[in-house]
Amino acid sequence: MRVHLKALLVKSLTEVFLLDRMAKPSVWGGHLELMALSAVLSVKFCVLIETNEPIWVNMNEDEEDIQILYLAYHRSRFHYFSIKKVTSSQASAISSKSNKKK
């Protein structure tokens, strides 16, 4: 009983510490936080990394039609960037705008 109570207390304090820490604007999340967000928001993440296959984070295996949020992970900065999938017509418009600037 005493060991179980101690384990529960340590787990609770760890969760409180983690939540307090993550609530600060200067603290960044990682893969575990993506897993938690996937579960809480009922979404799945597609993490794109420049040299690897995409990493899928989906804690909602039972749901079929689920929103996909795209992130790009920059290894040298250890940072996730939110990105949006574009259609081919949007890509063409972006490309033509950037060519005009040159």
N, C-alpha and C positions, 0 to 999 in steps of 0.2 A: 504494500500500500504506500509506504513512504517513498519508494523508488518511483512508482507510478506518479505520485503527486509531484515529485521533484521534476520528472520528465515533462509533465504537463505545464508546470510553472516555467521551466526553461523555454518550452515551445511558445507559450503565451508571451513571455517577455521578448523573445526573438521576433515574433510577429509584430508586436507593438513597436519595437525598435525599427524593424524594416519598413513598416508603414509610415512611421514618423520621418524616417530618412528619405523615403521615396517621395514624400509630399513636398519636399523642398525643390524649388525650381532649378537649382544648380546640380541636382543629382540625376544621373543618366541611368536608364534601364538596360537590360540585356535580354538574353534568350528566355530566362525564367519569367521576366516581366511580360514578354510577348505571349508566353504560354498562358499567363494569368489573364491578360487582356483578351486573348482569343476565347477563353472560357466565359469571361464576364460579359463581353460584348457580342458573343455568338458570331464571330467572324473568323476567317483564316487569313494568315499572312503569307505572302510570297516574298521571301527575302532574296534579292538578287545580289550576287557577289561577282566581281569582275572576272574571276578566273574559274569559278566553279559552277556546277549546276545549281539552280535555285533551291533554297531551303524552305520547306513548307512547315508552317507552325499552325496546327489545327487541333484544338482540344474538343472539337464538336464532331466527332466521327459519325455520329448517328444522323446528323442533319445533311440532307442532300443538296438543297438549293441554298447556299450560304455565300454571303458577300466576301469578296477577296480584296484585301488591302495590300498594296504593293509597297515594299521598302527596298531601298538600295543600301547596302552596307559598304562603307568605305574603310578598308582594312588599315590604312596608314593613319587614319584619324580615329579609329575605333568608334565610329559613329553611324547611326541609321539615318537615312533621309527618306521622307515620305515622297513617293512618286505616284504618278497617275498614268494608267495605260491610255494611249491615244489611238485613235483610228488612223487608217492610212491617209485619209483626207486631211486630218489635223496634222499629221507628220509632214505632209507635202506643204501645207501652209507655213509651218514652222521652218522648214528647209528653205522655202522661197524667201521668207523674211530675212533669214540669216545670210543668204546669198546676196540680197540687196544691200546689206550693211557693208559688204566687203569692197 
